[in-house]
Amino acid sequence: MLRIPENFVHTRATPFWNKDSAPKALFTHHNTKAGVYGRLSVMQGAVKYFGFPDADATEPDLELIIEAGSFGISPPQKWHRIELLTDDTYFSIDFFADPHATLEGAGLGRVVNTHKE
């Protein structure tokens, strides 16, 4: 199981999202910044996580179903997208950063990095 290094610092928490309130970018190909892990926690329903080897890949190299009461970890710079498996799914995402990483730039306050700015 992938783990967030224990010295990483919790830097951001999102609100709970559902199919209507979640940012649309979460359902498309995106990644997290260098030195930042994402932890997706499912409160109700289920989420399917698709991991991709790079920005151009169309076939996932990882598929993971995250059910209510569980969480999934996305490592730094891992390209991924999610799919909600039930209409009543709701979830949140927490971000953890390397304490030595300099977090700056246009994407710092954003939930996802689509590299489309």
C-alpha positions as CSV (number, residue, x, y, z in Angstrom):
1,M,0.0,0.0,0.0
2,L,1.3,3.5,-0.9
3,R,1.9,5.7,2.1
4,I,2.5,9.4,2.5
5,P,5.9,9.9,4.2
6,E,5.3,10.8,7.9
7,N,7.3,13.9,7.8
8,F,5.1,15.4,5.0
9,V,2.9,18.3,6.1
10,H,-0.9,18.6,5.7
11,T,-1.3,21.7,3.5
12,R,-4.9,21.7,2.3
13,A,-8.2,20.1,2.7
14,T,-11.1,20.4,0.3
15,P,-14.8,20.5,1.3
16,F,-16.9,17.4,0.8
17,W,-17.9,17.1,-2.9
18,N,-20.5,15.1,-4.8
19,K,-21.2,14.6,-8.5
20,D,-22.6,18.1,-8.8
21,S,-20.1,20.1,-6.7
22,A,-16.8,18.4,-7.6
23,P,-14.5,20.4,-9.9
24,K,-14.9,19.0,-13.4
25,A,-11.1,18.8,-13.8
26,L,-11.1,15.9,-11.3
27,F,-12.8,13.7,-13.9
28,T,-10.2,14.5,-16.5
29,H,-6.5,13.7,-16.9
30,H,-4.5,15.8,-14.3
31,N,-1.8,15.4,-11.7
32,T,-0.5,16.8,-8.4
33,K,2.6,19.0,-8.0
34,A,6.1,17.7,-7.4
35,G,6.5,16.9,-3.7
36,V,2.7,16.7,-3.0
37,Y,0.6,13.6,-2.3
38,G,-3.2,13.6,-2.5
39,R,-5.4,11.5,-0.2
40,L,-8.9,11.0,-1.5
41,S,-11.3,9.9,1.3
42,V,-14.7,8.5,0.4
43,M,-17.5,9.2,2.9
44,Q,-20.4,7.5,1.0
45,G,-20.6,5.6,-2.2
46,A,-17.4,4.7,-4.2
47,V,-14.8,6.3,-6.4
48,K,-12.7,4.6,-9.1
49,Y,-9.2,6.0,-9.4
50,F,-7.4,5.6,-12.7
51,G,-3.6,6.2,-12.7
52,F,-1.6,6.9,-15.9
53,P,2.1,6.5,-16.5
54,D,2.4,10.0,-18.1
55,A,0.5,13.0,-19.4
56,D,0.0,11.5,-22.9
57,A,-1.2,8.0,-21.8
58,T,-4.7,7.0,-22.6
59,E,-4.6,3.5,-20.9
60,P,-4.3,3.4,-17.1
61,D,-1.5,1.5,-15.4
62,L,-3.5,1.5,-12.2
63,E,-7.2,1.1,-11.4
64,L,-8.4,1.3,-7.8
65,I,-11.9,1.3,-6.3
66,I,-12.1,3.4,-3.1
67,E,-15.2,2.5,-1.1
68,A,-16.9,4.4,1.7
69,G,-14.8,4.6,4.8
70,S,-11.6,4.1,2.8
71,F,-9.0,6.3,1.1
72,G,-6.6,6.2,-1.8
73,I,-3.3,7.9,-2.2
74,S,-2.0,9.6,-5.4
75,P,1.8,10.2,-5.4
76,P,3.4,13.4,-6.5
77,Q,3.1,14.1,-10.3
78,K,1.1,10.9,-10.9
79,W,-1.3,11.5,-13.8
80,H,-4.8,10.4,-12.9
81,R,-8.5,10.9,-13.0
82,I,-11.5,9.7,-11.0
83,E,-15.0,8.4,-11.7
84,L,-17.9,8.4,-9.2
85,L,-19.4,4.9,-9.1
86,T,-22.7,5.8,-7.4
87,D,-25.0,8.8,-7.6
88,D,-24.8,9.4,-3.9
89,T,-21.0,9.4,-3.6
90,Y,-19.3,12.2,-1.7
91,F,-15.7,12.6,-0.9
92,S,-12.9,15.0,0.0
93,I,-9.2,15.4,-0.8
94,D,-6.3,16.3,1.5
95,F,-2.9,17.4,0.3
96,F,0.4,16.6,2.0
97,A,3.7,18.3,0.9
98,D,7.3,17.7,1.5
99,P,8.3,20.2,4.2
100,H,11.4,21.2,2.1
101,A,9.4,21.7,-1.1
102,T,8.8,25.3,-2.3
103,L,5.2,25.5,-3.2
104,E,4.5,28.4,-5.4
105,G,3.1,29.3,-8.8
106,A,-0.2,29.6,-10.5
107,G,-1.4,26.1,-9.5
108,L,-0.7,26.4,-5.7
109,G,-4.2,27.3,-4.7
110,R,-5.8,25.0,-7.1
111,V,-7.1,21.5,-6.5
112,V,-5.8,20.0,-9.7
113,N,-3.0,20.7,-12.2
114,T,-4.2,20.2,-15.8
115,H,-1.2,22.0,-17.3
116,K,-3.7,23.8,-19.6
117,E,-3.2,27.4,-18.3
